[in-house]
Amino acid sequence: MFKPSPRSMLSLDVGRKRIGLAGCDALGITVSPLPALLRSVFKRDLGYLQHVCKTRRVYGLVVGLPLDSEGQFTEQAAHCQRYGQRLALALNLPLALVNEHSSSWAAAERYGLGGDRSGSLDSAAAALLLEQWLADGPEPEPVNMATPSHSGKDGDEGS
């Protein structure tokens, strides 16, 4: 891995109920948790995320993959990958996937948010993901219809 070139990015900690969000400035210096998104139908989530991306002048997405302790794909990691790919396609933004194993635990410890159900923990985890991406990459890549997901399944219509 290598340090990616700085730019305004949006990091997502994709959960089944909420999506934690964090952004960084164009120089990659300041990472800020943003209000979490309470998930709805994809079209409504997309509208909100389009607004966030336009307002923050986002150039790419960072999506966390909750791999297991051995770095293997989990069912949730496959869901996050599909969601990230679908979102990147819809927003026409490049995508970087980052291992987020234990990010929620680390965020709870760092920010004292154990047991949080407000979305603050989700966004704190997204901020940690973005800090990790700024330090280690990978460089975001364009997503196209031919980009295979790890799970081999097509889109995530229920998201």
ABEGO torsion letter per residue (X at the ends): XBBBBBBBBBBBBBBAABBBBBBBBAAGABBBBBBBBBBBBAAAAAAAAAAAAAAAGBABBBBBBBBBAAGBBBAAAAAAAAAAAAAAAAAGBBBBBBBABGAAAAAAAAAGABGBAAGAAAAAAAAAAAAAAAAAOBBBBBBBAABBBAAGBBBBAAX
